[in-house]
Amino acid sequence: MLSRFDNLSNQEIAEKLGISKRTVENQITIALKALRVSIKLVLYSIIFLNL
């Protein structure tokens, strides 16, 4: 959210939260993967189940 909506860099987010830049990168990657899976499930439901 901070990188997308507040336009903060990964380094700025890390400093703000007191964590490493690598942790920020890993968490963003995990979150984006989860979003992709959720979006696919919703699209499949709409297309194949006509919800």
N, C-alpha and C positions, 0 to 999 in steps of 0.2 A: 504494500500500500504506500509506504513512504517513497519507494523508488518511482512508482507510477503516478501517484497523485500529488506528491509534494516535490517531485523532481529532484530527489536527493540521490547522490551517488552511493554506491555500496560502501565506500569509505566513510561518507558522512553518516550513513545509517549506523555503521559499526561504532563510530565514535559516540553517537547520540545514545545508543543502547548499551555501550560498554562491552561489546563483544568483538570478535575478530571479523575482518572483512571476509575471510573464507567462510565463516559461519553464515554470514548474510547471504553470500552467493549460494551456499548449499541450501539454505531455507527457501530462497526464491525459486531455485530449481525444483525442489520438492513441491512447493505450492503450485507452480505452473504445470507440473506433470499431473497433479491431482485435478486441477481445473480442466485440463485437456480430457482426462478420463470422464469427468462429470459432464462436460459438454457433449462428448460422444454418446454417452448414455441417454441424454435428453434428446439429442437428434435422432438416435435410433428409435426411441419411443415415439417421437412425433412421426417419423417416416413409416415405421412398420406397424405401429399400434394405433395410428391415427388419433393420438391424444391431443 
